[in-house]
Amino acid sequence: MSSVYSEFLPVAVDIAEAAAEIARSYFRQALLIEMKADLSPVTIADKKAEEKVRKELSTHFPDHGIVGEEFGTDGLDKEFVWTVDPIDGTRSFVRGIPLFGTLLGLMHRKRVVLGVMVLPVLGETYTAVEGKGTYCNDERVHVSANKDMKRAFVACGDVSTFEKTGRKKYLDRISSEAELVRGYTDCFGHSLVIRGAVDAMIDPVVAPWDVIPIACLVKEAGGVHFNFEGTSSLESESFISCTPGLQDVLQDS
């Protein structure tokens, strides 16, 4: 089936890049910001970008399901299901910070088989298909080979999310053990893991559309992903990606 997934990839990239360009066109423009029920922001850019993805997916893959951040679920029982996050990092986006991205993932019978991440302002497109490796702008990328926490660069989500989820002591431990801990948040933080620039990214609060594409990208780049409980379930509310040599020390205990 990997050949079929590979055939899907060019279309997925075109769709994700088109949506990312819509998002980029609104970047650093005056926008009305709405707050969703979970108090996360949403803008017309989020909605327009996801509408573009849904329209194109429905045209090219009418028998596939779609799960999106802004417009919900359609066809979750289908053999193939796409996940869409039109702007991962909306808080960065609305502040004029260029570290946001568009995420598109594909599950086949609930197994992650394809991932695309577009960082439009940075001009980077990350792609992965099961068994085929991970690429950034057609250049193959790989996680770091670091196995020493004392030399580790670690990215993390917002400090407040560690506090809200009762993981502040965990963050304190990692901060004391790693060489450096920095707040490279959202998909950008995981992109740094995928290309070996940092050794781990810790995100205490996630949704499926945040992590399904990244799970494929991380795995195909030679990395691992898991939650605070140490499992690789993508239905968890936490998500950690890293080089394999640091998995044991990064698991919460």
C-alpha contacts under 8 A as a table, 3 or more apart, distances in Angstrom:
res1	aa1	res2	aa2	distance
1	M	4	V	5.18
1	M	5	Y	6.48
2	S	5	Y	4.99
2	S	6	S	6.14
2	S	129	V	7.36
2	S	130	E	6.37
2	S	131	G	7.11
3	S	6	S	4.98
3	S	7	E	6.29
4	V	7	E	5.03
4	V	8	F	6.50
5	Y	8	F	5.08
5	Y	9	L	6.49
5	Y	113	V	7.03
5	Y	114	L	6.91
5	Y	129	V	6.52
5	Y	130	E	7.67
6	S	9	L	5.16
6	S	10	P	7.74
6	S	129	V	6.30
7	E	10	P	6.76
7	E	11	V	7.94
8	F	11	V	5.71
8	F	12	A	6.23
9	L	12	A	4.94
9	L	13	V	6.06
9	L	114	L	7.46
9	L	127	T	7.98
9	L	129	V	7.49
10	P	13	V	5.13
10	P	14	D	6.23
11	V	14	D	5.13
11	V	15	I	6.19
12	A	15	I	5.14
12	A	16	A	6.07
12	A	104	L	7.35
12	A	116	V	7.32
13	V	16	A	5.13
13	V	17	E	5.94
13	V	116	V	6.56
13	V	127	T	7.71
14	D	17	E	5.26
14	D	18	A	6.07
15	I	18	A	5.18
15	I	19	A	6.25
15	I	52	K	7.74
15	I	53	V	5.97
15	I	56	E	6.62
15	I	57	L	7.79
16	A	19	A	5.16
16	A	20	A	6.03
16	A	53	V	6.92
16	A	102	T	6.45
16	A	103	L	7.00
16	A	104	L	6.42
16	A	116	V	7.18
16	A	117	M	7.61
16	A	118	V	6.77
17	E	20	A	4.91
17	E	21	E	6.06
17	E	102	T	7.83
17	E	118	V	6.34
17	E	120	P	7.66
17	E	125	T	7.89
18	A	21	E	5.13
18	A	22	I	6.49
18	A	52	K	7.71
19	A	22	I	5.11
19	A	23	A	6.44
19	A	48	K	7.93
19	A	49	A	4.58
19	A	50	E	6.94
19	A	52	K	6.02
19	A	53	V	6.28
19	A	86	P	6.89
19	A	102	T	7.18
20	A	23	A	5.00
20	A	24	R	6.08
20	A	49	A	6.85
20	A	86	P	7.24
20	A	87	I	7.73
20	A	101	G	7.01
20	A	102	T	5.54
20	A	118	V	6.55
20	A	119	L	7.50
20	A	120	P	5.85
21	E	24	R	4.89
21	E	25	S	6.10
21	E	120	P	6.58
22	I	25	S	5.19
22	I	26	Y	6.91
22	I	45	A	6.84
22	I	48	K	7.16
22	I	49	A	5.77
23	A	26	Y	5.51
23	A	27	F	6.55
23	A	45	A	5.16
23	A	46	D	6.84
23	A	48	K	7.86
23	A	49	A	6.12
23	A	86	P	7.77
23	A	87	I	7.13
24	R	27	F	4.92
24	R	120	P	6.33
24	R	121	V	6.74
26	Y	29	Q	5.44
26	Y	31	L	7.86
26	Y	45	A	6.18
27	F	93	F	6.60
27	F	94	V	7.43
27	F	96	G	6.59
28	R	93	F	7.74
28	R	94	V	7.14
28	R	95	R	7.56
28	R	96	G	5.11
31	L	43	T	6.87
31	L	44	I	7.53
31	L	94	V	7.80
32	L	43	T	6.32
32	L	44	I	7.49
33	I	41	P	6.26
33	I	42	V	5.92
33	I	43	T	5.17
33	I	94	V	7.99
34	E	41	P	5.63
34	E	42	V	5.31
34	E	43	T	6.26
35	M	38	D	7.75
35	M	39	L	5.25
35	M	40	S	5.59
35	M	41	P	4.59
35	M	42	V	6.17
36	K	39	L	5.10
36	K	40	S	5.51
36	K	41	P	6.19
36	K	42	V	6.92
37	A	40	S	7.43
41	P	90	T	6.61
41	P	91	R	6.75
42	V	46	D	6.24
42	V	47	K	7.80
42	V	90	T	6.91
43	T	46	D	5.37
43	T	47	K	6.67
44	I	47	K	5.07
44	I	48	K	5.94
45	A	48	K	5.21
45	A	49	A	5.95
45	A	87	I	7.97
46	D	49	A	5.35
46	D	50	E	6.23
46	D	70	E	7.42
46	D	86	P	5.49
46	D	87	I	5.72
46	D	90	T	7.95
47	K	50	E	5.28
47	K	51	E	6.06
47	K	70	E	6.49
47	K	86	P	7.57
48	K	51	E	5.06
48	K	52	K	6.27
49	A	52	K	5.19
49	A	53	V	6.47
49	A	86	P	5.46
49	A	87	I	7.82
50	E	53	V	5.01
50	E	54	R	6.12
50	E	68	G	7.37
50	E	70	E	7.11
50	E	71	F	7.83
50	E	84	V	7.03
50	E	85	D	7.29
50	E	86	P	5.13
51	E	54	R	5.19
51	E	55	K	6.08
52	K	55	K	5.23
52	K	56	E	6.22
53	V	56	E	5.29
53	V	57	L	6.00
53	V	84	V	7.56
54	R	57	L	5.16
54	R	58	S	5.98
54	R	66	I	7.45
55	K	58	S	5.27
55	K	59	T	6.29
56	E	59	T	5.03
56	E	60	H	6.14
57	L	60	H	5.22
57	L	61	F	5.36
57	L	62	P	6.99
57	L	64	H	7.95
58	S	61	F	5.34
58	S	62	P	4.59
58	S	63	D	7.83
58	S	64	H	7.60
59	T	62	P	5.84
61	F	64	H	5.52
63	D	78	K	7.39
63	D	80	F	7.93
64	H	75	G	6.96
64	H	78	K	5.96
64	H	79	E	7.01
64	H	80	F	5.10
64	H	81	V	5.54
64	H	82	W	7.24
65	G	73	T	7.69
65	G	74	D	5.51
65	G	75	G	4.11
65	G	76	L	5.45
65	G	77	D	7.31
65	G	78	K	5.53
65	G	79	E	7.88
65	G	80	F	6.18
65	G	81	V	4.28
65	G	82	W	6.05
66	I	73	T	5.80
66	I	74	D	5.22
66	I	75	G	6.31
66	I	76	L	6.84
66	I	81	V	5.40
66	I	82	W	4.71
66	I	83	T	5.83
66	I	84	V	7.48
67	V	71	F	7.93
67	V	72	G	5.78
67	V	73	T	4.42
67	V	74	D	6.41
67	V	76	L	7.26
67	V	81	V	7.18
67	V	82	W	6.08
67	V	83	T	4.68
67	V	84	V	6.20
67	V	209	W	7.33
68	G	71	F	5.67
68	G	72	G	5.15
68	G	73	T	6.35
68	G	83	T	5.65
68	G	84	V	4.52
68	G	85	D	6.10
68	G	209	W	6.67
69	E	72	G	6.15
69	E	84	V	6.46
69	E	85	D	5.61
69	E	86	P	7.57
69	E	209	W	6.68
70	E	85	D	7.96
73	T	76	L	6.49
75	G	78	K	5.47
75	G	81	V	7.43
76	L	81	V	6.42
78	K	81	V	6.25
78	K	109	R	7.86
79	E	108	H	5.84
79	E	109	R	5.21
80	F	106	L	6.95
80	F	107	M	5.71
80	F	108	H	4.68
80	F	109	R	6.36
80	F	110	K	7.97
81	V	106	L	5.80
81	V	107	M	5.22
81	V	108	H	6.62
81	V	110	K	7.85
82	W	104	L	6.98
82	W	105	G	5.51
82	W	106	L	4.47
82	W	107	M	6.28
83	T	103	L	7.88
83	T	104	L	5.68
83	T	105	G	5.01
83	T	106	L	6.30
83	T	208	P	7.64
83	T	209	W	5.23
83	T	212	I	7.29
83	T	213	P	7.73
84	V	102	T	7.90
84	V	103	L	5.89
84	V	104	L	4.93
84	V	105	G	6.75
84	V	209	W	5.63
85	D	88	D	5.92
85	D	102	T	5.94
85	D	103	L	5.03
85	D	104	L	6.60
85	D	209	W	5.53
85	D	210	D	6.44
86	P	101	G	7.52
86	P	102	T	4.86
86	P	103	L	6.34
87	I	90	T	5.74
87	I	93	F	7.90
87	I	100	F	6.46
87	I	101	G	5.46
87	I	102	T	5.02
87	I	103	L	7.41
88	D	100	F	5.63
88	D	101	G	5.21
88	D	102	T	5.99
88	D	103	L	7.01
88	D	186	D	6.42
88	D	187	C	6.44
88	D	210	D	6.95
89	G	92	S	5.33
89	G	93	F	6.24
89	G	99	L	7.18
89	G	100	F	4.75
89	G	101	G	6.80
89	G	185	T	7.72
89	G	186	D	5.62
89	G	187	C	7.34
90	T	93	F	4.71
90	T	94	V	6.10
90	T	100	F	6.94
91	R	94	V	5.41
91	R	95	R	6.36
92	S	95	R	5.18
92	S	96	G	6.30
92	S	97	I	4.86
92	S	98	P	6.91
92	S	99	L	6.49
92	S	100	F	6.42
93	F	96	G	5.30
93	F	97	I	5.64
93	F	98	P	6.55
93	F	99	L	7.43
93	F	100	F	6.17
94	V	97	I	7.52
97	I	100	F	7.62
98	P	121	V	5.76
98	P	122	L	7.17
99	L	119	L	7.13
99	L	121	V	7.66
99	L	122	L	7.75
99	L	188	F	5.86
100	F	119	L	6.11
100	F	120	P	7.84
100	F	186	D	7.25
100	F	187	C	6.92
100	F	188	F	6.50
101	G	117	M	6.51
101	G	118	V	5.30
101	G	119	L	4.42
101	G	120	P	6.57
101	G	187	C	6.57
101	G	188	F	7.26
102	T	117	M	5.74
102	T	118	V	5.15
102	T	119	L	6.69
102	T	120	P	7.99
103	L	115	G	7.61
103	L	116	V	5.81
103	L	117	M	4.73
103	L	118	V	6.62
103	L	209	W	7.47
103	L	210	D	7.23
103	L	213	P	6.40
104	L	115	G	5.97
104	L	116	V	5.15
104	L	117	M	6.60
104	L	209	W	7.77
104	L	213	P	5.86
105	G	112	V	7.49
105	G	113	V	7.85
105	G	114	L	5.60
105	G	115	G	4.46
105	G	116	V	6.25
105	G	209	W	7.57
105	G	212	I	5.84
105	G	213	P	4.17
105	G	214	I	7.97
106	L	112	V	5.98
106	L	113	V	5.85
106	L	114	L	5.06
106	L	115	G	6.51
106	L	212	I	7.66
106	L	213	P	7.12
107	M	110	K	5.22
107	M	111	R	5.02
107	M	112	V	4.35
107	M	113	V	5.66
107	M	114	L	7.18
108	H	111	R	5.13
108	H	112	V	6.42
108	H	113	V	6.54
112	V	130	E	7.85
112	V	212	I	6.57
112	V	213	P	7.59
112	V	215	A	7.45
112	V	216	C	6.25
113	V	129	V	5.77
113	V	130	E	4.89
113	V	216	C	6.42
114	L	127	T	7.71
114	L	128	A	5.61
114	L	129	V	4.47
114	L	130	E	6.20
114	L	213	P	6.57
114	L	216	C	5.96
114	L	217	L	7.78
115	G	126	Y	7.94
115	G	127	T	5.77
115	G	128	A	5.24
115	G	129	V	6.62
115	G	212	I	7.34
115	G	213	P	3.95
115	G	214	I	6.37
115	G	215	A	7.70
115	G	216	C	5.50
115	G	217	L	5.86
116	V	125	T	7.18
116	V	126	Y	5.61
116	V	127	T	4.63
116	V	128	A	6.63
116	V	213	P	6.02
116	V	214	I	7.78
116	V	217	L	7.57
117	M	125	T	5.75
117	M	126	Y	4.99
117	M	127	T	6.59
117	M	187	C	7.84
117	M	213	P	7.22
117	M	214	I	7.56
118	V	123	G	7.74
118	V	124	E	5.90
118	V	125	T	4.40
118	V	126	Y	6.28
119	L	122	L	5.52
119	L	123	G	6.02
119	L	124	E	5.16
119	L	125	T	6.27
119	L	188	F	7.64
120	P	123	G	4.99
120	P	124	E	6.44
120	P	125	T	7.81
121	V	124	E	7.99
124	E	136	C	6.42
124	E	137	N	6.17
125	T	136	C	5.47
125	T	137	N	5.42
126	Y	134	T	7.01
126	Y	135	Y	5.52
126	Y	136	C	4.38
126	Y	137	N	6.55
126	Y	191	S	7.98
126	Y	217	L	7.50
127	T	134	T	5.67
127	T	135	Y	5.31
127	T	136	C	6.52
127	T	217	L	6.65
128	A	132	K	6.75
128	A	133	G	5.88
128	A	134	T	4.52
128	A	135	Y	6.50
128	A	216	C	6.32
128	A	217	L	5.24
128	A	220	E	6.43
129	V	132	K	5.40
129	V	133	G	6.72
129	V	134	T	7.39
129	V	216	C	7.11
129	V	217	L	7.89
129	V	220	E	7.44
130	E	133	G	7.32
130	E	216	C	6.99
130	E	220	E	6.83
131	G	220	E	6.74
132	K	220	E	6.88
133	G	140	R	7.09
133	G	217	L	7.94
133	G	220	E	4.46
133	G	221	A	5.85
134	T	140	R	5.76
134	T	141	V	5.87
134	T	142	H	7.27
134	T	217	L	5.78
134	T	218	V	7.76
134	T	220	E	5.24
134	T	221	A	5.10
135	Y	138	D	5.29
135	Y	139	E	5.10
135	Y	140	R	4.18
135	Y	141	V	5.46
136	C	139	E	5.20
136	C	140	R	6.29
136	C	141	V	6.55
141	V	194	I	6.71
141	V	195	R	5.08
141	V	196	G	7.69
141	V	221	A	6.16
142	H	194	I	5.84
142	H	195	R	5.23
142	H	196	G	6.00
142	H	221	A	4.43
142	H	222	G	6.04
142	H	223	G	7.80
143	V	193	V	5.80
143	V	194	I	5.03
143	V	195	R	5.44
143	V	196	G	4.14
143	V	197	A	7.83
143	V	199	D	7.27
143	V	218	V	7.81
143	V	221	A	5.78
143	V	222	G	5.93
143	V	223	G	5.84
143	V	242	C	7.55
143	V	243	T	5.73
144	S	193	V	7.52
144	S	195	R	7.52
144	S	196	G	4.27
144	S	197	A	7.25
144	S	198	V	7.47
144	S	199	D	6.15
144	S	243	T	5.95
145	A	243	T	6.63
145	A	245	G	7.21
146	N	149	M	7.97
146	N	151	R	7.64
146	N	152	A	7.12
146	N	199	D	6.97
146	N	243	T	6.98
146	N	245	G	6.36
146	N	246	L	7.53
147	K	243	T	7.83
147	K	244	P	7.76
147	K	245	G	4.30
147	K	246	L	5.59
148	D	151	R	5.52
148	D	152	A	6.40
148	D	245	G	7.58
148	D	246	L	7.17
149	M	152	A	4.80
149	M	177	E	6.28
149	M	178	A	5.16
149	M	179	E	7.12
149	M	246	L	6.78
149	M	249	V	7.71
150	K	177	E	5.94
150	K	178	A	4.90
150	K	179	E	5.13
151	R	178	A	6.40
151	R	179	E	5.03
151	R	180	L	7.97
152	A	178	A	5.21
152	A	179	E	5.26
152	A	180	L	6.58
152	A	198	V	7.37
152	A	199	D	5.88
152	A	200	A	7.89
153	F	178	A	6.62
153	F	179	E	6.04
153	F	180	L	4.93
153	F	181	V	6.00
153	F	182	R	7.76
153	F	198	V	4.99
153	F	199	D	5.45
153	F	200	A	6.94
154	V	178	A	7.08
154	V	180	L	6.18
154	V	181	V	4.71
154	V	182	R	6.32
154	V	198	V	5.93
154	V	199	D	5.79
154	V	200	A	4.84
154	V	201	M	5.83
154	V	202	I	7.67
155	A	181	V	5.75
155	A	182	R	4.97
155	A	183	G	5.44
155	A	184	Y	5.17
155	A	185	T	6.99
155	A	189	G	5.95
155	A	198	V	6.95
155	A	199	D	7.99
155	A	200	A	6.04
155	A	201	M	4.49
155	A	202	I	6.31
156	C	159	V	7.81
156	C	181	V	7.14
156	C	182	R	6.26
156	C	183	G	4.96
156	C	184	Y	6.06
156	C	185	T	5.98
156	C	189	G	7.32
156	C	201	M	5.37
156	C	202	I	4.63
156	C	203	D	5.93
157	G	161	T	7.11
157	G	183	G	6.01
157	G	184	Y	7.01
157	G	185	T	4.87
157	G	186	D	6.75
157	G	201	M	7.84
157	G	202	I	6.22
157	G	203	D	4.89
157	G	204	P	6.83
158	D	161	T	5.50
158	D	162	F	7.20
158	D	183	G	6.81
158	D	185	T	7.02
159	V	162	F	5.36
159	V	163	E	6.66
159	V	168	K	7.92
160	S	163	E	5.04
160	S	164	K	6.10
161	T	164	K	4.98
161	T	165	T	6.06
161	T	204	P	6.10
161	T	205	V	6.61
162	F	165	T	5.33
162	F	166	G	6.10
162	F	167	R	4.69
162	F	168	K	5.00
162	F	171	L	7.01
162	F	204	P	6.13
163	E	166	G	5.21
163	E	167	R	5.87
163	E	168	K	5.01
164	K	167	R	7.62
165	T	168	K	7.94
165	T	204	P	7.07
166	G	169	K	7.77
167	R	170	Y	5.08
167	R	171	L	6.42
167	R	204	P	7.97
168	K	171	L	5.08
168	K	172	D	6.20
169	K	172	D	4.93
169	K	173	R	6.16
170	Y	173	R	5.09
170	Y	174	I	6.29
170	Y	252	D	6.76
171	L	174	I	5.14
171	L	175	S	6.01
172	D	175	S	5.06
172	D	176	S	6.22
173	R	176	S	5.19
173	R	177	E	6.26
174	I	177	E	5.12
174	I	178	A	5.85
174	I	181	V	7.84
174	I	250	L	7.50
175	S	178	A	5.59
175	S	179	E	7.84
175	S	180	L	7.00
175	S	181	V	5.87
178	A	181	V	6.74
183	G	189	G	7.95
184	Y	188	F	6.61
184	Y	189	G	4.68
185	T	188	F	6.16
185	T	189	G	4.98
185	T	203	D	7.92
186	D	189	G	5.68
186	D	190	H	7.10
186	D	203	D	7.73
187	C	190	H	5.11
187	C	191	S	6.16
187	C	210	D	7.59
187	C	214	I	7.60
188	F	191	S	4.95
188	F	192	L	6.52
189	G	192	L	5.33
189	G	193	V	6.83
189	G	201	M	5.97
190	H	193	V	5.02
190	H	194	I	6.24
190	H	200	A	7.71
190	H	201	M	5.80
190	H	214	I	7.25
190	H	218	V	7.90
190	H	241	S	6.82
191	S	194	I	4.98
191	S	195	R	6.32
192	L	195	R	5.33
192	L	196	G	6.05
192	L	197	A	4.94
192	L	198	V	5.42
192	L	199	D	7.97
193	V	196	G	5.04
193	V	197	A	5.99
193	V	198	V	5.04
193	V	199	D	5.55
193	V	200	A	5.76
193	V	201	M	6.70
193	V	218	V	7.61
193	V	241	S	7.06
193	V	242	C	6.24
193	V	243	T	7.48
194	I	197	A	7.78
194	I	217	L	6.95
194	I	218	V	5.57
194	I	221	A	5.86
194	I	223	G	7.32
195	R	198	V	7.95
195	R	221	A	7.66
196	G	199	D	6.37
198	V	201	M	7.72
199	D	242	C	5.54
199	D	243	T	5.77
199	D	246	L	7.90
200	A	240	I	7.15
200	A	241	S	5.56
200	A	242	C	4.02
200	A	243	T	6.61
200	A	246	L	7.94
201	M	240	I	5.66
201	M	241	S	5.33
201	M	242	C	6.36
202	I	239	F	6.37
202	I	240	I	4.56
202	I	241	S	6.75
203	D	206	V	6.84
203	D	238	S	5.82
203	D	239	F	5.24
203	D	240	I	5.99
204	P	237	E	6.75
204	P	238	S	4.38
204	P	239	F	6.36
205	V	237	E	5.20
205	V	238	S	5.07
205	V	239	F	7.44
206	V	210	D	6.11
206	V	211	V	7.11
206	V	236	S	7.73
206	V	237	E	5.11
206	V	238	S	5.68
206	V	239	F	6.76
207	A	210	D	5.30
207	A	211	V	6.80
207	A	235	E	7.64
207	A	236	S	7.90
207	A	237	E	6.43
208	P	211	V	5.44
208	P	212	I	5.80
208	P	234	L	6.39
208	P	235	E	6.39
209	W	212	I	5.83
209	W	213	P	7.36
210	D	213	P	7.26
210	D	214	I	7.37
211	V	214	I	4.98
211	V	215	A	5.78
211	V	234	L	7.07
211	V	239	F	7.31
212	I	215	A	5.16
212	I	216	C	6.80
212	I	234	L	6.82
213	P	216	C	5.51
213	P	217	L	6.45
214	I	217	L	4.90
214	I	218	V	5.90
215	A	218	V	5.26
215	A	219	K	6.13
215	A	225	H	6.64
216	C	219	K	5.25
216	C	220	E	6.07
217	L	220	E	5.39
217	L	221	A	6.15
218	V	221	A	5.12
218	V	222	G	6.57
218	V	223	G	5.09
218	V	224	V	6.38
218	V	225	H	7.22
218	V	241	S	6.92
218	V	242	C	7.97
219	K	222	G	5.26
219	K	223	G	4.93
219	K	224	V	5.68
219	K	225	H	7.48
220	E	223	G	7.14
222	G	243	T	7.32
222	G	244	P	7.81
223	G	241	S	6.97
223	G	242	C	5.69
223	G	243	T	4.80
223	G	244	P	5.73
224	V	241	S	5.75
224	V	242	C	5.67
224	V	243	T	6.29
224	V	244	P	5.78
224	V	247	Q	7.56
225	H	232	S	6.06
225	H	239	F	6.88
225	H	240	I	5.41
225	H	241	S	4.36
225	H	242	C	6.50
226	F	229	E	7.72
226	F	230	G	5.51
226	F	231	T	5.08
226	F	232	S	4.22
226	F	233	S	6.95
226	F	239	F	5.84
226	F	240	I	5.39
226	F	241	S	6.77
227	N	230	G	5.23
227	N	231	T	5.66
227	N	232	S	6.28
227	N	233	S	7.22
227	N	236	S	6.62
227	N	237	E	7.78
227	N	238	S	5.14
227	N	239	F	4.75
227	N	240	I	5.78
227	N	251	Q	7.69
228	F	231	T	7.66
228	F	238	S	6.33
228	F	239	F	7.30
228	F	240	I	7.61
228	F	251	Q	5.94
228	F	252	D	5.35
229	E	251	Q	7.15
229	E	252	D	6.70
230	G	251	Q	5.77
230	G	252	D	7.39
233	S	236	S	5.95
234	L	239	F	7.97
236	S	239	F	7.28
242	C	246	L	6.72
242	C	247	Q	6.76
243	T	246	L	5.96
243	T	247	Q	7.08
244	P	247	Q	5.41
245	G	248	D	7.58
246	L	249	V	5.68
246	L	250	L	6.19
247	Q	250	L	5.23
247	Q	251	Q	6.26
248	D	251	Q	5.54
249	V	252	D	7.87
